[in-house]
Amino acid sequence: MRFEISKVLDAIEGRVCTDPLMARAVVDLAELVRFVDLDGGRPASLLRLGITIDALGRQLQEDGAPVYAVVHRGLLSDADLTSNERMVIRRWADDGLVEVLTNPADRVLEVADLLGLPVLSRQRYDGLAGRYPWVNEPGRVLAPISGSNGPTLKARVGVSMPTAVGVSPAGAKLLARTWRCAESSCALFGGGGGGSFADLVRVERAPYGQPPPSLRTGAPTCPRHESRLSDIGPRPKVEVLAIRIGGQIRQRFVVAPDQQVVVGRAPEQSGGIRLGQWLNDEARRWISRNHVSFELRGGELVARDVSTNGSGIRPGGSMDEANRIALMNHQIRPLGKGDIVELYPGVQVGRAEKMTSGGNFNPTSVMAEAPTMAIRLKP
């Protein structure tokens, strides 16, 4: 069972981040792990984060929907968690996947305000509505609860659909710049890797993936070290793309300058986007291991067909066959804002803000490997 729990924690790890381009909601992890009624289990359990992430994905109709987690430092020594769970949270902190703060205060709401993301919490935030009036808007604050069909999200106001409104003007200014913390080992705004698991840190954070600085002191500040950040230049402009298969958003990814991202059945390139796990047999036979590559050229997003059978462009997202443009034999084409690249009928790539899910949704659960003894979902 210990091995199975480690596997599910690894799956959950793939859904936590402090990347403003990827996060789909904000959570206070210290609060969330104590929602005992989600599973009827231990007083505190990190698996409840996975339960909540699954609920978020179902309601967004999107696989791989990461959450931005803010963590009270006390959780690192919380005896109600297992030693393995505490170790995992410390590793996430050292990797910059979560924010660990001595006094999180209203950082959860600050992040949600700057990035325009919903908050998953059972707090009502009545005392902060003056500063953050949007907490009273539909779909901006949702409580993870047990529902008739398993754990779900219930909106404080309006229908229970998580609502993202987009980056605020203040957030846009912060995200246009690259910041550096005075602490060189800062996992959020430095080189990273200054903690217990420094030797396990995967890579230095990409500049475009930096979280928003805190403005609590009136100036851009590192929320972890409470030191003023240095502005070291403009943040690289990137494109966020989404994979849609059978009408369902399966994954988002970033295309950055000086980077080529290959999408295919099972790309050989490190960092390639693998589709094979979501394809039916016919699509798997048609789509090449390396099928389409995406890159930025002079700030313009371009697609190159690198497949055996060819691809297509749907201008403006049109599904009219008369408008479809063939792309094959290593042809390159710049992509307009609404253009969609089609690898096979129903297998599409486009800018994330233009892609939506539809139809029957069959999500991939991060809890698939959880042993039944460790988690008992309440009806």
C-alpha positions in Angstrom: 0.0 0.0 0.0 2.9 2.4 0.7 4.1 2.0 -2.9 0.6 2.8 -4.2 0.3 5.9 -2.0 3.7 7.0 -3.3 2.4 6.6 -6.9 -0.7 8.7 -6.2 1.4 11.4 -4.5 3.6 11.4 -7.6 0.5 11.9 -9.8 -0.7 14.7 -7.5 2.8 16.3 -7.8 2.2 16.7 -11.5 -0.9 18.9 -10.8 0.7 21.4 -8.3 2.6 24.5 -9.5 3.2 28.2 -8.9 3.3 28.8 -12.7 0.8 31.6 -13.6 0.4 30.2 -17.1 -0.7 26.7 -15.9 -2.5 27.1 -12.6 -6.3 26.9 -12.8 -7.3 27.6 -9.2 -5.7 28.6 -5.9 -5.8 26.6 -2.6 -4.7 26.9 1.0 -3.1 23.4 1.4 -3.1 23.5 5.2 -6.9 24.0 5.2 -7.6 21.5 2.4 -5.8 18.5 4.0 -8.2 18.7 7.0 -11.4 18.3 5.1 -12.1 15.0 6.7 -15.6 14.7 5.3 -14.2 14.4 1.7 -13.0 10.8 2.5 -13.8 10.0 6.1 -10.2 9.3 6.8 -7.3 10.6 8.9 -7.4 14.1 10.6 -5.0 15.3 7.9 -4.3 13.7 4.5 -2.4 15.0 1.4 -4.6 12.7 -0.7 -7.4 15.2 -0.2 -5.5 17.5 -2.5 -5.8 14.9 -5.2 -9.6 14.5 -4.5 -10.0 18.2 -4.9 -7.9 18.4 -8.1 -10.1 15.6 -9.6 -13.3 17.6 -8.7 -11.8 20.7 -10.3 -11.0 18.8 -13.5 -14.5 17.4 -13.7 -16.1 20.8 -13.4 -13.7 22.5 -15.8 -14.0 19.4 -18.1 -10.2 19.5 -18.4 -7.5 16.9 -17.6 -4.3 18.0 -15.9 -5.8 21.1 -14.3 -3.0 22.2 -11.9 -3.6 24.2 -8.7 -1.5 26.9 -7.2 -1.0 25.8 -3.5 0.0 28.1 -0.7 1.2 26.2 2.3 1.6 27.3 6.0 5.1 26.4 7.2 3.5 24.6 10.2 2.3 21.9 7.8 5.9 20.7 7.3 5.9 19.4 10.9 2.2 18.6 11.3 2.1 15.2 13.1 -1.3 14.5 11.6 0.4 14.0 8.3 2.6 10.9 7.6 6.3 11.4 7.5 6.2 10.6 3.8 3.5 13.3 3.2 5.6 15.9 5.1 8.7 14.9 3.0 6.7 15.3 -0.2 5.6 18.8 0.8 9.1 19.8 1.6 10.3 18.5 -1.8 7.5 20.5 -3.5 8.7 23.6 -1.6 12.3 23.1 -2.6 11.2 22.6 -6.2 9.2 25.8 -6.2 6.0 23.9 -6.9 4.3 25.4 -3.8 4.7 28.5 -1.7 5.6 27.8 1.9 5.0 30.8 4.2 5.4 31.5 7.9 2.3 33.7 7.7 0.2 33.0 4.6 -2.3 35.7 5.7 -4.3 36.6 2.6 -1.7 35.4 0.0 -4.2 32.9 -1.4 -6.5 35.8 -2.2 -3.7 38.0 -3.5 -2.6 35.3 -6.0 -6.2 34.8 -7.1 -6.7 38.5 -7.5 -3.5 39.0 -9.5 -4.1 36.0 -11.8 -7.9 36.2 -11.9 -8.2 32.6 -10.7 -10.9 30.9 -8.6 -10.2 29.9 -5.0 -11.0 26.5 -3.6 -11.8 27.0 0.1 -14.6 26.7 2.7 -13.8 30.1 4.1 -16.3 32.8 3.3 -13.7 35.6 3.4 -16.4 38.1 4.6 -13.8 40.2 6.3 -11.8 40.6 3.1 -14.7 41.4 0.8 -13.8 45.1 1.0 -10.3 44.5 -0.3 -11.3 41.7 -2.7 -14.9 42.4 -3.7 -14.8 39.6 -6.3 -15.1 37.0 -3.5 -18.9 37.8 -3.8 -18.9 37.1 -7.5 -20.3 33.9 -9.0 -17.8 31.0 -9.3 -14.8 32.8 -7.7 -14.8 31.0 -4.4 -15.8 27.3 -4.3 -15.9 24.8 -1.4 -14.7 21.2 -1.9 -17.5 19.1 -0.5 -18.9 15.5 -0.7 -21.7 15.2 -3.3 -24.1 12.6 -4.4 -21.7 11.5 -7.1 -18.5 11.9 -5.1 -16.5 15.0 -4.1 -17.4 18.1 -6.0 -17.1 21.9 -5.8 -19.9 24.1 -4.5 -19.7 27.8 -5.3 -20.3 30.3 -2.6 -22.2 32.4 -5.1 -23.9 31.3 -8.3 -23.6 28.1 -10.2 -20.8 25.7 -9.2 -18.5 26.4 -12.2 -15.0 27.7 -11.4 -14.7 31.1 -13.0 -11.4 32.6 -14.1 -11.5 36.2 -15.2 -8.0 36.6 -16.5 -4.9 38.4 -15.2 -5.6 41.7 -13.5 -3.9 45.0 -14.7 -1.6 44.8 -11.7 -0.9 41.2 -12.3 -0.1 41.9 -16.0 2.5 44.5 -15.0 4.2 42.1 -12.6 4.1 39.2 -15.1 5.7 41.3 -17.8 9.0 41.4 -15.8 11.5 38.9 -14.5 12.3 39.1 -10.8 15.2 38.0 -8.6 15.2 37.4 -4.9 18.1 38.5 -2.7 18.3 34.9 -1.5 20.1 33.2 -4.4 18.7 29.8 -3.4 15.0 31.0 -3.5 13.0 28.4 -5.3 10.5 31.0 -6.5 12.7 33.9 -7.6 16.2 32.6 -7.5 18.2 29.7 -8.8 16.3 27.3 -6.6 17.5 24.2 -4.8 18.4 25.6 -1.4 16.5 23.2 0.8 16.7 19.6 2.0 16.2 18.2 -1.4 18.6 20.5 -3.3 20.3 17.6 -5.1 16.9 16.4 -6.4 15.8 19.7 -8.0 15.0 19.1 -11.6 15.7 22.3 -13.4 16.0 26.0 -12.7 12.6 27.7 -13.0 12.0 29.2 -16.5 11.6 33.0 -16.3 8.1 32.8 -17.8 7.0 30.4 -15.1 7.8 32.7 -12.2 4.8 33.3 -9.8 3.5 36.8 -9.2 5.4 38.7 -6.6 3.6 39.8 -3.5 2.5 43.5 -3.3 1.7 43.3 0.4 4.4 45.9 1.3 3.5 48.1 -1.7 6.6 46.9 -3.7 7.2 43.6 -5.5 8.3 41.3 -2.7 9.3 37.7 -2.4 6.4 36.1 -0.4 8.7 33.5 1.2 11.7 35.6 2.2 9.8 39.0 2.6 12.6 40.7 0.7 12.2 43.3 -2.1 12.7 41.7 -5.5 15.0 43.1 -8.2 13.7 43.7 -11.6 16.1 42.0 -14.0 14.3 42.6 -17.3 11.3 41.8 -19.4 9.8 38.3 -19.1 9.9 36.3 -22.4 6.7 36.3 -24.4 5.3 32.8 -24.7 2.3 31.0 -26.1 0.2 28.6 -24.1 -1.3 25.8 -26.2 -3.9 23.1 -25.4 -4.4 19.6 -26.6 -8.1 18.7 -27.4 -8.9 15.0 -28.1 -12.5 13.9 -28.7 -13.7 17.3 -27.6 -11.9 17.1 -24.2 -9.0 19.3 -23.1 -6.3 16.9 -22.1 -3.2 19.0 -21.5 -1.7 22.5 -21.7 1.8 23.3 -22.6 4.1 26.3 -23.2 6.0 27.3 -26.3 8.8 29.7 -25.3 11.4 31.5 -27.4 14.4 29.4 -28.6 12.3 26.3 -27.9 10.7 23.7 -30.2 8.0 21.5 -28.8 7.0 18.4 -30.6 3.6 16.8 -30.3 2.9 13.3 -31.4 2.0 9.7 -30.4 5.3 9.3 -28.5 7.8 12.0 -29.2 11.5 11.2 -28.9 12.3 14.8 -27.9 12.7 15.6 -24.3 9.8 17.7 -23.3 7.7 16.5 -26.2 3.9 16.2 -25.7 2.8 12.5 -25.7 -0.7 11.8 -27.0 -0.7 8.0 -27.2 -2.5 7.4 -23.9 -5.6 9.2 -25.1 -5.7 7.9 -28.7 -7.9 5.1 -30.1 -6.3 2.4 -32.3 -7.0 4.2 -35.6 -5.7 7.5 -34.4 -2.6 5.8 -33.0 -1.9 4.2 -36.3 -2.3 7.5 -38.2 -0.4 9.9 -35.8 3.4 9.7 -36.0 5.7 9.4 -33.0 6.8 13.0 -33.9 3.9 14.6 -35.7 3.9 18.4 -35.4 6.4 20.8 -33.9 5.6 24.3 -32.6 8.0 27.2 -32.1 8.1 31.0 -31.9 9.8 32.8 -34.8 10.2 36.5 -34.3 7.4 36.4 -31.8 5.1 34.5 -34.2 3.8 31.0 -33.4 4.5 28.6 -36.3 3.7 24.9 -36.8 5.8 22.5 -38.8 4.5 19.1 -40.0 7.1 16.4 -39.3 4.7 13.4 -39.7 4.4 10.6 -42.2 0.7 11.1 -43.0 0.4 14.9 -42.8 -1.7 17.3 -40.7 -4.2 20.1 -41.3 -4.9 23.7 -40.3 -8.4 24.8 -39.3 -8.3 28.6 -39.9 -10.1 30.4 -37.2 -11.1 27.0 -35.7 -13.5 26.3 -38.7 -14.6 22.7 -38.9 -15.7 23.2 -42.5 -13.8 20.8 -44.7 -13.7 23.3 -47.5 -11.6 25.6 -45.3 -9.1 23.0 -44.1 -5.5 23.6 -45.2 -3.2 20.6 -45.6 0.1 20.7 -43.9 2.7 18.0 -44.8 6.2 17.3 -45.9 7.9 19.6 -43.3 5.8 22.5 -44.4 5.8 25.5 -42.0 2.8 27.7 -41.4 2.3 30.7 -39.0 -0.8 30.3 -36.9 -3.4 33.0 -36.5 -5.1 33.6 -33.1 -7.9 31.2 -33.7 -6.2 28.6 -35.9 -6.2 25.0 -34.9 -3.8 22.3 -36.0 -5.4 19.0 -36.5 -3.3 15.9 -36.4 -6.2 13.5 -37.0 -10.0 14.1 -36.9 -10.8 15.1 -33.3 -7.1 15.4 -32.3 -6.3 19.2 -32.2 -3.9 21.7 -30.9 -4.6 25.4 -30.5 -4.1 28.4 -28.2 -5.4 27.5 -24.8 -7.7 30.6 -24.5 -9.5 29.5 -27.7 -9.9 25.9 -26.8 -12.9 24.6 -24.9 -14.2 21.1 -23.9 -17.5 19.7 -24.9 -19.5 16.4 -25.0 -19.1 13.5 -22.6 -16.2 14.1 -20.3 -14.1 11.1 -19.2 -11.3 12.6 -17.0 -8.0 11.0 -16.0 -8.0 10.8 -12.2 -4.9 11.5 -10.2 -6.4 9.2 -7.6 -6.5 6.2 -9.8 -3.6 4.5 -8.0 -4.9 5.3 -4.5 -5.5 2.1 -2.4 -9.0 1.7 -1.1 -7.7 1.4 2.5 -6.1 4.8 2.3 -9.1 6.7 0.9 -12.8 6.0 1.2 -14.8 8.5 -0.9 -18.0 9.3 0.8 -21.2 9.0 -1.2 
